[in-house]
């Protein structure tokens, strides 16, 4: 099998769900964000916004507000499993959805732009790989995407984080120094079909 540093980083990256409270070095955070900014975009539009939140009071307020808004939501057997868990966990009043990470990066894009999710997904994957390559842990978090049409949360994101109302949060990523050594999971899915 071919091996090189890029392929090795892809194989070593894991979703980290437990972090030390220490703030990572600023240069590492900036390198990760720059990797996101180098992601491809449809038609080279480059409209993805990166909101980097390191203020712990803001993180706590956003998490508390998200928990409040999730707790108000209804769900049934057709609701996506992770969203259903977010609602259930929020109703207990304790839902550590940021996993104690000191950094949250929200990626947003224009609500009217057809490639908003695709462009943001490319940026998030670049950032997760970059985080791994500089020795940081990361994890994709969808909670703010699930609430991107919630007027209460969006008003706060506009006020505290300056995300314009004409944009929607398409995804997010927490990042920091891992407080866990994850094991490599077996890849048992992802079928591949060759047409030769």
Secondary structure, DSSP 8 states (H G I E B T S, - for coil): ----HHHHHHHH--B---B-SS---HHHHHHHHHHHHTS--GGG----EEEEE--HHHHHHHHHHHHHHHHT----TTS-HHHHHHHHHHHTT---TTTT-SEEEEEEEETT-TTHHHHHHHHHHHHHHHHHHTT-EEEEE-HHHHTTT-HHHHHHHHHHH---TTEEEEEEEEEE-BSS----------------
